[in-house]
C-alpha cells in the first residue's frame, strides 16, 4: 500500500478507505496480514474466527447492533410522526454519523469528534497558522500509513428546500435521457457495428438543459485528508441564491461550522443512503431526504454561506474512478463487486450469468456483435457510462454526466469483454487492465481531455481455481450435491451468494464471520495468484500482473500516482 497514493472510496467503499488510515490498531492486525493466501488451508475454525481488531469485525452482525440501530429504525418507519414529537430535542441529521461511529469507528479505537489531517508535518503547519487549535483536537493516520483516503459525497440542495432541488434534477435527467434516445440512431442498435456518428454527447445535453431548472444537479464533493473541494463547473440556484462553481480547496478542519468535521462525519457523508431515498413523489420523497441527509453549514463562495443537504456519494459515482481522474491520477486499480443493469441484471447477477449469454472471446467470432450487445446490456451502466454508454434504461443514479473516456465505437469496452470472458473460460480471476484510456473534457467533473489513464479492474467473481481448493468441510454442500457448481460457485447455502453478497442497508450490516472471512481469503488469493499475470483460455496474457504495476513499472521510477478504489 505504500505505493498507493489515494484510497478512493464511495458509499460502502468509504469504510475500508477511511478505516485503513485512521483505525487506531496496528496495521497487521487491522488487515490480518498473516492470513494465508492458500485456499486449501481454510478450515471451519478459521472461517468462524474474526479478531475484534480486524476491519472485517466492524461489518459482521454483533449482539449490540440492535441497540445501535433501534433509534434509526424508528425514525425510518415513522418519520413524520417522530419528527413532529422530537423536533428540537433529537438531532436526526446527525444520527447517521453517530451510528457510523458506534458500529465502525469505536471498535477500532477511533476517538470521536476529532478533526483529521494527513500527518505530523501538515498538523504542525495547521497549528502554526491557527494558534487557537490544539494538537489534541486532531486525529492523525497511523505512522506506517502512506496512503490517503479520497472520499466522494454529494450535495442535494439546501436544508428545508422541500426537495425542490432534487426534483429539478429529476426533470433535467429525464429530459436529457429522452433527447439522447431520440437522437440516438436506430441503426446504432441494429447494425452489425456500433456507429460512431450515431452517438450523441450526453454530458453536453445535461449541461445544456440544466439552466432551465436552476442548474440543479447533484454536486460531487471530494475530500482527502488535506482538502475538500467540488470539481463541478456551472451556476446553480440554492433556494433564493445563485452560486457559481467550482468550489476552491478548503482544509477539512475548516469545512463547515458549528461542529467538527470528523472521521465519522466523513464516512457518514459518503454512505448516507437514507438521505438519498427521496427520489419519488409524496411524503416519503419530502421527509426522508430532509430528515436523514447530513446537513452542514458551509461557506461555498465568498458571497454564499448556507446549510446544505449532503448524502451518499453513490448518487454521482459508484466506482471511485472519477475522483481519482479529476485529481490527475494516471494508474487506477478498481475493485468491482456490484452489478445492476435493469431490466437485464440485478444484484444477484453473476459474471457466470453474463458469460453464458455472451460468451465470445474473440473479435473475429461471427456472433461477437450480438454477444457484445447482450454483454453491454448486463454490465453495470455505472461502469459503461465512463465510455459513453449509459445503459438500457434510465437508472436512479447520476451516471448521465460521467462520460470521461474517448471510446466512440466502444472498442475499449469490447476489449474488456474479450479479456474477462477469456479469463472466465480459463477459471481464472477476472482482472484486466485497459491501458492508455484517453480522457475527454468533462466540465461536470473538472476532467480535461487528452490525458492517458490505465485502469485495472478487479471484477470479483468466484473462480473455480479458488473454490475447488477450499476443503469441503469448510463449505459443506446440501445433501446429495457437489461442493461447487459447474461455474465454481459454492453450493453451501451461506456461501452461495459470494462474492455477490446482499448489499441492501439491512443485510450489509449482518454478514456472518464466515462470509466476511471468505471474502477476505478470496481477495487475498486473487492478488497473490495474479501477481505475475494471468493467461486466458487461449494461453495468451490477459492481465500483465500486479508486479508490472507495483514492481516493474514507472510508478516507482517516475513517481506516478496510483489510486486503489474500494
Backbone torsions as a table, in degrees:
resi	resn	phi	psi	omega
1	UNK	NA	-16.8	-179.9
2	UNK	-63.4	-22.3	179.5
3	UNK	-85.8	-6.5	-178.1
4	UNK	-98.1	120.3	-177.3
5	UNK	-79.0	-43.4	-176.7
6	UNK	-123.8	141.3	171.3
7	UNK	-109.4	95.6	-170.5
8	UNK	-88.9	116.8	-176.8
9	UNK	-126.8	144.4	178.3
10	UNK	-137.2	141.2	178.0
11	UNK	52.6	-128.0	-177.6
12	UNK	-60.4	-26.7	177.8
13	UNK	-67.8	-12.7	178.4
14	UNK	-69.7	-28.6	-179.9
15	UNK	-58.7	-60.7	-179.0
16	UNK	-64.3	-32.9	-178.7
17	UNK	-63.2	-44.0	-178.3
18	UNK	-80.9	-43.6	-177.6
19	UNK	-63.2	-34.5	179.1
20	UNK	-56.7	-40.6	-176.8
21	UNK	-82.6	-36.7	-166.8
22	UNK	-112.6	-5.3	174.5
23	UNK	-60.0	135.2	-175.8
24	UNK	-96.5	50.9	173.4
25	UNK	-134.5	155.6	-178.5
26	UNK	-57.5	143.8	-176.5
27	UNK	-57.8	-41.0	-177.8
28	UNK	-65.4	-27.2	176.3
29	UNK	-82.6	-40.6	-179.2
30	UNK	-60.2	-44.3	-176.1
31	UNK	-98.9	-1.2	-178.5
32	UNK	49.8	58.1	-173.0
33	UNK	-67.1	-14.2	178.0
34	UNK	-87.8	2.8	178.9
35	UNK	-60.2	135.2	179.1
36	UNK	-68.4	144.7	174.8
37	UNK	-102.8	10.5	178.6
38	UNK	-99.4	110.3	-176.2
39	UNK	-63.4	-20.8	-179.8
40	UNK	-70.9	-12.8	-179.3
41	UNK	-95.1	1.8	-177.5
42	UNK	-75.8	115.0	180.0
43	UNK	-107.3	162.2	175.4
44	UNK	-57.6	-36.1	-179.6
45	UNK	-65.4	-42.3	178.7
46	UNK	-65.2	-38.8	179.5
47	UNK	-66.0	-31.9	-176.6
48	UNK	-84.1	-10.8	-174.3
49	UNK	-103.3	125.7	176.2
50	UNK	-140.4	111.0	-175.7
51	UNK	-61.9	148.7	-179.5
52	UNK	-69.9	-15.9	177.0
53	UNK	-91.5	1.6	179.3
54	UNK	-83.2	144.2	175.5
55	UNK	-59.2	-37.2	-179.3
56	UNK	-61.5	-24.9	-178.7
57	UNK	-60.6	-33.0	-176.7
58	UNK	-72.9	-12.4	-177.3
59	UNK	-100.5	-8.0	-179.1
60	UNK	-85.7	161.2	176.4
61	UNK	-74.0	125.3	-177.9
62	UNK	-122.9	163.0	-174.6
63	UNK	-60.8	-35.8	-175.3
64	UNK	-87.5	1.8	180.0
65	UNK	-62.9	-34.2	-179.6
66	UNK	-62.7	-42.6	179.2
67	UNK	-63.3	-40.9	-178.3
68	UNK	-63.8	-38.0	-171.3
69	UNK	-95.1	-9.7	-174.7
70	UNK	-57.7	-47.3	-179.7
71	UNK	-60.0	-45.5	-177.3
72	UNK	-61.2	-43.3	-177.9
73	UNK	-64.5	-35.5	176.6
74	UNK	-61.3	-45.9	-179.2
75	UNK	-66.9	-34.1	-177.3
76	UNK	-72.4	-32.1	-176.5
77	UNK	-86.5	-32.0	-179.8
78	UNK	-133.8	65.2	-171.5
79	UNK	-66.1	-40.8	-175.2
80	UNK	-68.0	-44.0	-178.5
81	UNK	-66.2	-47.1	-177.1
82	UNK	-67.5	-38.2	179.5
83	UNK	-62.5	-39.3	180.0
84	UNK	-62.8	-38.5	-176.7
85	UNK	-76.4	-42.1	-170.8
86	UNK	-100.6	1.2	-177.7
87	UNK	-58.1	131.6	-179.9
88	UNK	88.1	-13.2	-179.7
89	UNK	-107.0	-44.6	-176.1
90	UNK	-114.2	125.9	-175.8
91	UNK	-83.3	85.4	-175.1
92	UNK	-64.2	-29.3	-177.7
93	UNK	-66.1	-22.6	-179.2
94	UNK	-102.2	3.8	-178.0
95	UNK	-62.0	-42.5	-176.5
96	UNK	-61.3	-38.9	177.3
97	UNK	-62.6	-39.0	179.3
98	UNK	-67.3	-38.9	176.9
99	UNK	-61.0	-46.5	179.7
100	UNK	-59.0	-43.3	-178.7
101	UNK	-62.7	-47.8	-175.0
102	UNK	-67.3	-39.8	-174.9
103	UNK	-85.6	-34.8	-170.7
104	UNK	-116.3	-33.5	-175.5
105	UNK	-90.6	-47.6	-177.0
106	UNK	-58.3	-43.6	179.5
107	UNK	-60.7	-22.5	-179.7
108	UNK	-103.8	20.0	173.0
109	UNK	64.2	25.5	176.2
110	UNK	-80.0	119.7	-179.2
111	UNK	-66.9	149.5	-176.6
112	UNK	-83.2	147.0	168.7
113	UNK	60.2	48.3	176.1
114	UNK	-116.6	138.6	166.7
115	UNK	-61.4	159.1	177.0
116	UNK	-130.3	153.6	176.4
117	UNK	-152.1	-176.4	-167.4
118	UNK	-89.0	-17.7	-178.8
119	UNK	167.0	178.0	-176.0
120	UNK	-58.5	-39.6	-178.1
121	UNK	-65.6	-44.6	178.8
122	UNK	-65.5	-39.8	179.0
123	UNK	-63.7	-40.7	178.7
124	UNK	-59.3	-43.3	178.8
125	UNK	-63.5	-42.8	-179.7
126	UNK	-61.4	-45.6	-177.6
127	UNK	-67.8	-34.2	177.1
128	UNK	-66.3	-36.1	-178.8
129	UNK	-85.2	-16.1	-176.2
130	UNK	-134.7	79.7	-173.7
131	UNK	-62.8	-17.6	179.6
132	UNK	-78.2	-14.0	178.5
133	UNK	-89.7	153.8	-179.1
134	UNK	-121.8	156.9	179.4
135	UNK	-58.6	-35.7	-178.3
136	UNK	-67.9	-13.4	179.0
137	UNK	-76.1	-10.8	-169.9
138	UNK	-117.1	150.4	173.0
139	UNK	-111.2	129.2	179.5
140	UNK	-107.4	153.4	171.9
141	UNK	-65.7	160.7	177.2
142	UNK	-59.0	152.9	-172.2
143	UNK	-63.8	-24.9	-178.3
144	UNK	-93.0	6.3	-177.7
145	UNK	-94.9	124.3	178.0
146	UNK	-109.8	-12.9	-175.8
147	UNK	-88.7	137.3	-177.4
148	UNK	-105.5	129.6	175.5
149	UNK	-66.7	143.9	174.2
150	UNK	-131.8	111.4	-167.0
151	UNK	-117.5	139.7	179.7
152	UNK	-109.1	133.8	169.4
153	UNK	-137.8	174.5	-169.7
154	UNK	-129.0	136.8	173.4
155	UNK	-91.5	126.0	-176.2
156	UNK	-106.5	15.2	179.7
157	UNK	118.4	-162.9	-178.0
158	UNK	-97.2	154.6	178.4
159	UNK	-59.5	137.7	175.5
160	UNK	58.6	38.4	176.5
161	UNK	-94.4	14.3	177.5
162	UNK	60.0	26.5	177.7
163	UNK	65.3	15.9	179.7
164	UNK	-61.6	-39.8	-177.2
165	UNK	-58.0	-52.3	-176.6
166	UNK	-72.7	-28.6	174.5
167	UNK	-67.4	-36.0	174.4
168	UNK	-63.1	-39.7	178.5
169	UNK	-62.2	-41.6	178.7
170	UNK	-57.0	-38.1	178.8
171	UNK	-67.4	-42.0	178.3
172	UNK	-61.0	-48.6	-176.5
173	UNK	-63.2	-44.2	-178.4
174	UNK	-66.3	-42.2	-179.1
175	UNK	-65.8	-41.9	178.5
176	UNK	-64.9	-39.6	178.8
177	UNK	-62.7	-44.2	179.6
178	UNK	-63.0	-42.2	179.0
179	UNK	-65.3	-39.4	-180.0
180	UNK	-62.1	-46.7	-179.0
181	UNK	-67.3	-35.1	179.3
182	UNK	-68.0	-36.4	-178.0
183	UNK	-81.1	-26.1	-177.1
184	UNK	-69.7	123.7	-174.8
185	UNK	-68.6	140.0	174.3
186	UNK	-59.7	-31.8	179.2
187	UNK	-59.8	-30.5	-178.5
188	UNK	-59.3	-37.5	-177.1
189	UNK	-90.0	-24.3	-172.8
190	UNK	-102.7	-19.2	-178.9
191	UNK	-75.2	164.0	-178.7
192	UNK	-64.2	-37.8	-178.6
193	UNK	-115.4	148.2	175.5
194	UNK	-68.5	134.7	-171.7
195	UNK	-95.6	117.7	-177.5
196	UNK	-59.9	-41.5	-175.4
197	UNK	-67.6	-24.0	-171.3
198	UNK	-84.2	-3.5	-170.7
199	UNK	-102.0	112.6	-178.8
200	UNK	-75.5	170.8	-178.3
201	UNK	-98.5	101.7	-175.8
202	UNK	-65.9	-41.6	-179.4
203	UNK	-59.0	-43.5	178.8
204	UNK	-61.5	-39.1	178.8
205	UNK	-64.1	-46.7	179.8
206	UNK	-59.3	-49.0	-176.8
207	UNK	-69.2	-23.5	176.6
208	UNK	-77.2	-28.2	-177.4
209	UNK	-89.0	-24.4	-167.8
210	UNK	-56.7	-35.4	-176.2
211	UNK	-65.4	-23.7	177.9
212	UNK	-65.9	-24.1	-176.3
213	UNK	-124.4	44.7	174.7
214	UNK	61.9	22.3	178.4
215	UNK	62.8	24.0	-173.2
216	UNK	-81.2	93.7	175.0
217	UNK	-119.1	146.1	174.8
218	UNK	-64.3	117.5	-169.2
219	UNK	-95.1	127.0	177.9
220	UNK	-74.9	138.1	169.2
221	UNK	-120.2	137.8	-178.4
222	UNK	-119.9	135.5	179.4
223	UNK	-131.2	133.2	169.8
224	UNK	-116.2	-175.0	177.8
225	UNK	-69.2	-16.0	-175.9
226	UNK	-111.8	-15.5	-173.9
227	UNK	-159.1	153.3	170.5
228	UNK	-125.8	134.1	-179.7
229	UNK	-157.3	167.4	171.1
230	UNK	-122.5	129.7	-178.8
231	UNK	-85.5	-8.8	-174.8
232	UNK	-61.8	138.7	176.8
233	UNK	-117.0	121.3	179.2
234	UNK	158.0	177.3	179.3
235	UNK	-112.2	137.5	177.3
236	UNK	-141.0	163.7	179.6
237	UNK	-106.7	121.4	176.3
238	UNK	-110.9	100.0	-170.4
239	UNK	56.9	-110.0	-176.1
240	UNK	-104.6	12.0	-176.9
241	UNK	-116.1	144.9	175.2
242	UNK	-101.5	129.5	-174.9
243	UNK	-127.0	132.5	178.2
244	UNK	-98.5	129.0	175.1
245	UNK	-105.5	161.2	12.7
246	UNK	-80.5	167.8	179.3
247	UNK	-100.3	130.8	-177.5
248	UNK	-68.5	159.6	178.5
249	UNK	-58.9	140.6	175.1
250	UNK	-131.7	141.4	175.0
251	UNK	-65.8	140.6	-177.4
252	UNK	-54.1	-39.6	-177.7
253	UNK	-69.4	-15.7	179.0
254	UNK	-97.8	-5.0	-173.8
255	UNK	-82.6	106.3	178.7
256	UNK	94.8	166.9	-178.8
257	UNK	-129.3	175.3	174.7
258	UNK	77.3	-38.7	179.0
259	UNK	-141.3	154.4	-178.8
260	UNK	-70.6	140.8	173.8
261	UNK	-84.7	101.5	-171.0
262	UNK	-108.8	176.7	178.6
263	UNK	-62.0	-42.2	179.7
264	UNK	-65.6	-32.7	175.5
265	UNK	-67.7	-40.5	-178.8
266	UNK	-61.2	-47.7	179.1
267	UNK	-65.8	-42.4	-176.5
268	UNK	-63.0	-37.5	179.4
269	UNK	-59.8	-45.7	-173.2
270	UNK	-78.4	-24.3	-174.8
271	UNK	-103.2	9.5	-169.1
272	UNK	-78.3	76.8	177.9
273	UNK	-65.0	-33.1	179.8
274	UNK	-60.2	-38.2	-179.3
275	UNK	-73.0	-9.1	178.1
276	UNK	-98.4	4.0	-172.2
277	UNK	-93.1	20.8	-179.9
278	UNK	-103.7	46.1	-175.8
279	UNK	-94.9	-3.5	-178.9
280	UNK	-101.5	-160.5	177.9
281	UNK	-110.8	167.8	176.1
282	UNK	89.5	-166.4	-173.7
283	UNK	-62.0	-43.6	-178.2
284	UNK	-58.4	-39.0	-178.8
285	UNK	-68.3	-23.8	179.4
286	UNK	-90.0	-47.3	-170.9
287	UNK	-74.2	-48.4	-172.9
288	UNK	-58.8	-51.1	-178.7
289	UNK	-67.3	-29.7	179.4
290	UNK	-72.7	-38.9	-178.1
291	UNK	-75.1	-46.7	-164.9
292	UNK	-104.5	-4.8	171.9
293	UNK	-65.4	145.1	168.0
294	UNK	-69.6	137.6	176.5
295	UNK	-116.6	146.2	179.6
296	UNK	-153.0	132.4	175.5
297	UNK	-83.2	115.2	-174.7
298	UNK	-130.0	149.9	174.6
299	UNK	-93.1	103.8	-177.5
300	UNK	-81.0	-40.1	177.9
301	UNK	-139.5	176.4	177.3
302	UNK	-62.1	-25.7	-175.9
303	UNK	-103.3	-5.8	-175.8
304	UNK	-136.9	123.6	169.8
305	UNK	-130.0	129.6	-178.6
306	UNK	-156.8	164.3	177.7
307	UNK	-89.5	117.4	-172.9
308	UNK	-111.4	155.6	174.8
309	UNK	-91.3	130.3	178.3
310	UNK	-127.8	141.3	-178.9
311	UNK	-147.9	-167.4	-169.1
312	UNK	-50.6	130.5	177.5
313	UNK	-63.7	-18.2	177.3
314	UNK	-63.5	-12.8	173.5
315	UNK	-58.3	-38.1	-175.0
316	UNK	-96.7	-39.6	-174.4
317	UNK	-160.4	139.9	-179.8
318	UNK	-114.5	8.1	-177.3
319	UNK	-112.4	-16.8	-180.0
320	UNK	77.5	1.0	-177.2
321	UNK	-75.6	-39.6	-174.6
322	UNK	-64.7	-44.6	176.0
323	UNK	-59.1	-37.2	179.9
324	UNK	-66.7	-42.7	178.2
325	UNK	-64.2	-42.9	-179.6
326	UNK	-60.8	-31.5	-179.6
327	UNK	-82.7	-4.0	176.8
328	UNK	93.1	11.1	178.6
329	UNK	-70.5	136.8	-177.4
330	UNK	-115.1	-2.0	173.1
331	UNK	-133.3	118.5	-172.1
332	UNK	-128.4	133.3	172.8
333	UNK	-112.3	117.6	-174.1
334	UNK	-115.2	125.3	176.9
335	UNK	-92.7	128.5	-173.0
336	UNK	-126.4	120.6	179.5
337	UNK	-146.4	45.0	-174.2
338	UNK	-152.7	102.6	179.8
339	UNK	-117.1	132.4	177.2
340	UNK	-162.9	115.4	-178.7
341	UNK	-142.5	80.3	-176.5
342	UNK	-64.5	143.0	1.1
343	UNK	-95.1	13.8	-170.9
344	UNK	-96.0	-18.8	-178.1
345	UNK	-151.5	148.1	177.6
346	UNK	-133.2	-168.0	-174.7
347	UNK	-59.6	-28.0	-176.8
348	UNK	-90.9	-3.3	178.9
349	UNK	-69.5	124.5	-179.9
350	UNK	-97.6	167.2	175.7
351	UNK	-67.6	-27.4	175.0
352	UNK	-59.7	-41.1	177.8
353	UNK	-60.6	-41.6	-179.0
354	UNK	-68.0	-45.5	-177.4
355	UNK	-60.6	-43.0	-176.5
356	UNK	-65.2	-23.1	177.5
357	UNK	-95.1	-18.3	-178.5
358	UNK	-143.3	73.6	-169.4
359	UNK	-90.1	6.8	-176.5
360	UNK	-59.2	137.4	178.7
361	UNK	-122.0	11.6	-177.8
362	UNK	-152.0	137.4	180.0
363	UNK	-63.5	-21.5	-179.3
364	UNK	-85.7	-4.5	178.0
365	UNK	-59.8	129.9	-178.6
366	UNK	-60.4	-21.9	179.4
367	UNK	-97.5	9.6	-171.0
368	UNK	-59.8	-48.1	-175.2
369	UNK	-64.4	-38.8	176.0
370	UNK	-64.5	-44.7	178.9
371	UNK	-63.9	-40.1	-178.9
372	UNK	-63.6	-41.4	177.3
373	UNK	-61.4	-39.4	178.2
374	UNK	-67.1	-45.2	178.5
375	UNK	-59.6	-44.0	-178.0
376	UNK	-63.9	-35.4	-179.3
377	UNK	-70.7	-21.2	-175.8
378	UNK	-102.0	-18.1	178.0
379	UNK	-78.0	143.2	-175.2
380	UNK	-56.1	123.8	178.0
381	UNK	-65.5	-10.0	175.0
382	UNK	-75.1	-13.2	171.0
383	UNK	-98.4	-49.9	-174.3
384	UNK	-64.2	-23.0	179.9
385	UNK	-61.4	-30.1	178.8
386	UNK	-58.5	-27.2	-175.5
387	UNK	-101.6	-0.5	176.5
388	UNK	101.7	10.9	174.3
389	UNK	-115.2	123.8	-167.2
390	UNK	-106.4	12.0	176.0
391	UNK	101.2	170.1	-178.8
392	UNK	-78.4	-21.6	179.8
393	UNK	-144.2	163.3	-179.9
394	UNK	-73.3	121.6	-178.4
395	UNK	-95.8	171.0	-173.5
396	UNK	-84.1	-0.9	176.7
397	UNK	-101.8	166.1	-174.2
398	UNK	-89.9	60.3	-179.4
399	UNK	-85.9	-7.9	-174.1
400	UNK	-71.7	-10.4	177.6
401	UNK	-111.7	18.5	-170.4
402	UNK	-105.9	19.1	179.4
403	UNK	-77.4	114.5	-176.3
404	UNK	-128.9	-9.9	-177.9
405	UNK	-113.7	140.4	177.7
406	UNK	-78.8	104.6	-178.8
407	UNK	-149.8	63.5	-169.7
408	UNK	-61.8	-27.3	179.5
409	UNK	-109.0	13.2	179.2
410	UNK	56.7	31.5	-179.5
411	UNK	-66.3	-33.6	-178.9
412	UNK	-71.4	-33.9	174.9
413	UNK	-68.5	-35.0	175.3
414	UNK	-63.6	-40.6	176.8
415	UNK	-60.0	-42.8	-180.0
416	UNK	-63.8	-43.0	178.6
417	UNK	-58.8	-46.9	-178.5
418	UNK	-60.2	-44.6	-178.6
419	UNK	-65.7	-47.0	-178.3
420	UNK	-66.3	-41.8	179.3
421	UNK	-63.1	-41.5	-179.7
422	UNK	-65.0	-40.9	178.4
423	UNK	-67.1	-40.8	178.5
424	UNK	-62.0	-43.0	-179.6
425	UNK	-63.6	-27.1	178.9
426	UNK	-90.5	6.2	-179.9
427	UNK	63.9	26.8	-179.4
428	UNK	-98.0	162.7	171.2
429	UNK	-63.8	151.9	-175.3
430	UNK	-93.7	89.9	-179.4
431	UNK	-132.3	124.9	-177.7
432	UNK	-149.5	147.5	177.8
433	UNK	-110.3	131.7	169.6
434	UNK	-100.5	110.1	-174.9
435	UNK	-87.2	148.1	170.1
436	UNK	54.3	43.8	170.6
437	UNK	-67.2	131.9	-176.2
438	UNK	-98.1	126.6	-179.7
439	UNK	-78.2	155.3	171.8
440	UNK	-118.5	163.4	178.0
441	UNK	-63.4	130.8	174.9
442	UNK	-141.0	95.5	-175.9
443	UNK	-66.6	-22.7	178.3
444	UNK	-63.9	-39.2	-178.7
445	UNK	-102.2	1.3	-179.5
446	UNK	67.5	30.1	-179.6
447	UNK	-96.4	132.1	178.4
448	UNK	-97.2	144.5	-179.7
449	UNK	-76.5	162.7	174.8
450	UNK	89.3	0.0	177.4
451	UNK	-87.8	155.9	178.1
452	UNK	-112.4	134.4	-176.5
453	UNK	-133.8	137.3	170.9
454	UNK	-103.0	127.2	177.3
455	UNK	-119.9	122.0	174.3
456	UNK	-102.2	117.6	-176.7
457	UNK	-101.0	120.9	171.7
458	UNK	-100.0	98.1	-177.9
459	UNK	-90.9	107.5	-176.2
460	UNK	-67.1	123.5	173.6
461	UNK	-136.2	-170.5	175.3
462	UNK	-118.2	84.9	-176.8
463	UNK	-63.4	139.7	179.1
464	UNK	-61.4	-31.4	-179.8
465	UNK	-65.7	-19.4	173.9
466	UNK	-90.7	-54.9	-170.5
467	UNK	-66.0	-32.9	-178.1
468	UNK	-69.2	-18.0	179.3
469	UNK	-87.6	-18.2	-178.8
470	UNK	-69.8	128.1	-178.8
471	UNK	-58.0	141.6	-175.8
472	UNK	-62.7	-32.8	-179.6
473	UNK	-66.4	-18.5	178.5
474	UNK	-83.5	-23.5	179.5
475	UNK	-136.5	61.3	-173.7
476	UNK	-60.1	127.1	-179.2
477	UNK	-80.6	163.8	172.7
478	UNK	-59.0	154.4	-177.1
479	UNK	-56.8	132.6	177.7
480	UNK	86.4	1.1	-178.9
481	UNK	-114.1	156.2	174.9
482	UNK	-75.9	165.4	179.8
483	UNK	-62.5	-42.4	-179.2
484	UNK	-128.4	160.0	177.0
485	UNK	-91.1	-173.9	-175.5
486	UNK	-63.9	-21.5	-179.5
487	UNK	-95.3	-3.0	178.8
488	UNK	97.5	2.3	-178.7
489	UNK	-83.5	143.7	178.0
490	UNK	-65.5	142.5	172.8
491	UNK	-90.5	-10.7	175.1
492	UNK	-56.5	132.2	-173.4
493	UNK	-59.3	-42.8	-178.1
494	UNK	-68.9	-34.6	-174.3
495	UNK	-99.3	-2.0	-173.3
496	UNK	-57.4	-38.8	-174.1
497	UNK	-89.3	2.5	176.5
498	UNK	-72.4	137.9	3.7
499	UNK	-92.3	5.2	-179.2
500	UNK	-85.0	63.1	-179.6
501	UNK	-64.9	151.2	176.2
502	UNK	-55.9	134.9	-177.5
503	UNK	-123.4	20.9	172.6
504	UNK	-69.7	160.6	-172.3
505	UNK	-55.4	-36.7	-178.3
506	UNK	-77.3	-49.1	-177.0
507	UNK	-62.7	-35.9	-176.6
508	UNK	-68.5	-8.4	177.1
509	UNK	-105.4	6.4	-172.5
510	UNK	-130.4	29.0	177.7
511	UNK	-68.0	150.2	177.9
512	UNK	-85.5	158.8	174.8
513	UNK	-55.7	-38.1	-179.3
514	UNK	-64.5	-40.0	179.2
515	UNK	-66.8	-45.7	179.7
516	UNK	-63.4	-44.1	180.0
517	UNK	-64.0	-42.8	-179.4
518	UNK	-64.4	-36.8	175.6
519	UNK	-62.7	-39.0	179.5
520	UNK	-67.6	-42.4	177.0
521	UNK	-61.8	-42.9	-180.0
522	UNK	-62.2	-47.9	-179.4
523	UNK	-61.8	-43.0	179.3
524	UNK	-64.3	-41.7	179.1
525	UNK	-64.5	-40.6	-179.9
526	UNK	-56.4	-44.2	-178.7
527	UNK	-69.0	-48.3	-178.3
528	UNK	-63.5	-45.9	-176.8
529	UNK	-63.4	-32.1	-175.4
530	UNK	-103.2	10.7	-174.1
531	UNK	-55.8	-41.2	-178.6
532	UNK	-100.4	13.2	175.2
533	UNK	113.3	166.0	179.6
534	UNK	-132.8	139.1	175.8
535	UNK	-107.0	144.4	178.3
536	UNK	-83.9	-168.9	-176.8
537	UNK	-63.7	-23.1	-177.1
538	UNK	-94.0	5.1	179.8
539	UNK	82.7	0.4	-180.0
540	UNK	-91.5	147.9	179.0
541	UNK	-65.8	125.0	175.7
542	UNK	-108.2	-24.0	175.3
543	UNK	-138.1	126.1	-174.3
544	UNK	-72.0	-18.0	176.4
545	UNK	105.8	153.4	179.1
546	UNK	-69.2	-25.0	175.8
547	UNK	-60.2	-36.2	178.9
548	UNK	-64.6	-33.7	-179.3
549	UNK	-79.4	-45.9	-169.2
550	UNK	-99.9	-21.7	-176.7
551	UNK	-111.7	-44.6	-169.9
552	UNK	-102.0	-9.6	-172.7
553	UNK	-88.1	178.2	-179.1
554	UNK	-79.0	3.9	176.2
555	UNK	-55.1	-45.5	-179.1
556	UNK	-83.6	-32.7	-174.3
557	UNK	-73.5	-33.6	-176.0
558	UNK	-124.0	5.1	173.5
559	UNK	72.4	31.2	176.5
560	UNK	-64.5	147.1	178.0
561	UNK	-80.4	140.2	176.2
562	UNK	-120.8	138.6	175.1
563	UNK	-122.6	136.8	172.1
564	UNK	-107.9	131.1	-178.5
565	UNK	-103.1	125.5	-178.6
566	UNK	-118.0	NA	NA
